[in-house]
Amino acid sequence: MVEVQCALSAGLPSFSVVGLPDKAVTEAKERVRAALAAMSIALPSRRITVNLSPADLPKEGSHFDLPIALALLAALDIVPQDEIEAIVSLGELSLDGRLVQVIGALPAAVAAAEENRALVCPETCGAEAAWVGATQVIGISSLSQAVRHFTGQTVIAPAQAGEVLPARHDKDLRDVKGQERAKRAMEIAAAGRHHLLLVGTPGSGKSMLAARLPGILPPLSAAEALETSMVHSLAGLLSEGGISRDRPFREPHHTASRAAMVGGGKGAKPGEISLAHNGVLFLDELPEFSQSVLETLRQPIETGSISVARANAHIRYPSRFLLVAAANPCRCGYMTDPARACARVPGCGDDYLGRVSGPLMDRFDLRIDVPPVAFTDLDLPASGDSSADIARRVARARAIQDRRFAAHPEMRVNADMEGQVLEEIASPDREGRALLLRVAERFGLSARAYHRVLRVARTIADLAESEILRSPHIAEAVSYRLALTAPASPR
């Protein structure tokens, strides 16, 4: 929160803005001066000083225009001082006094609600900010309208929340011919938010499968939609105040920089991993990403948040996402295709997939080989379950997890389980534990991999609506874990 203070004092006429403003904030005085002139309000021939407190915090952005103008109007006794002190305001002024839309109205409304204040913002931001519901939001179209409101001449009704945007799921999993094992892995990934890696030859359907993942994910809850929309509001991605219940699906290009992925730039804006919060982050051509970019994913995958530390800002954004990646087995892409001989087997594949570090690869719970589809299968009619059928099974599994973690608000799905909760909920029966111990010893699983197998197995049991974690659930979870793992030396 920034408190805008305005003082009029004797001296040569001047208008100063202090408190570490950037260029956009410094220029606010010219926009405020022009807006007041458009209302036939002349500034007094006195020294005007506007202070942005705390003074040691850098200020940037055009959204300080409206609070500076209101503070000045209060200092001139044009609007009541107590009315202005009881609100939070933001907005950019045009030279004729109209208010222009700014980003960040939704998180501003949350901050205003925490301090039990009303929010005054541009009319075009009112529908977005009103989604908070815990505070009154006043949307105004011009500075003159704000004056009439605060002086009681024309009271503005509180803004109403925008509409819920309709779902946009026009891609069905039945469109993908074959690949039943990959579809099953996608169902498990969606049910428990387990990270998924698809490896296969070019044209085998990896990107088609990933693009249809949002269609089987459950819609965002009210709380998830609000926290996701707050991040999108800071990035200016909310349109006309509407909030979507669809889970985000972000697919950055492999040339994306670290700042684009993690966040940063002017104002430390959120990056792709935060924009994918509560949704899907799809990385196509995974080995083509810069290694430094890929390594930035390791910490947010574990913690569910990312701290963007820059010289002028330190901000923590949420980043609890489902990571889905696709890759070719080698540079030419046909190492695993028996119909096309690769002269550099197996070194080609080792070099190519070796660009992805072992610690990051260890964080993929499901690793699936996606073989090429035979030409004869392409002419067959669509078969298998539709996205709607799979989505119903995923919803039932998520409902089980909602009841399970009702007493643990920090956990939402099986992928979040850890510590004592993991030991209690994902404890297999005797045969299942014996199988897992043999696999862990045979393939040298890390402690992280051991626990991730248990989490996946628990999700498989939830899809089967089984309270007990049995050996078939462990066996299926292990099969996905070891799909791309070379066996250790036999004992």
Secondary structure, DSSP 8 states (H G I E B T S, - for coil): --EEEEEEESSS-EEEEESSB-HHHHTHHHHHHHHHHHTT----SSEEEEEEESTTS-B-SGGGHHHHHHHHHHHTTSS-HHHHHTEEE--EE-TTSBEE--S-HHHHHHHHHHTT-EEEEEHHHHHHHGGG-SS-EEEESBHHHHHHHHTTSS---------EE-------GGGS-S-HHHHHHHHHHHHHT--EEEEE-TTSSHHHHHHTGGGGS----HHHHHHHHHHHHHTT---TT-EE-S--EE---TT--HHHHHEETTTTEE-HHHHTTTSEEEESSGGGS-HHHHHTTHHHHHHSEEEEEETTEEEEEE---EEEEEE-SSSSS-TT-TTS--TTTTHHHHHHHTTS-HHHHTT-SEEEEE----HHHHTS---S--HHHHHHHHHHHHHHHHHHTTT-TT--SGGG--HHHHHHHS-B-HHHHHHHHHHHHHHT--HHHHHHHHHHHHHHHHHTT-SSB-HHHHHHHHHHHTTT-------
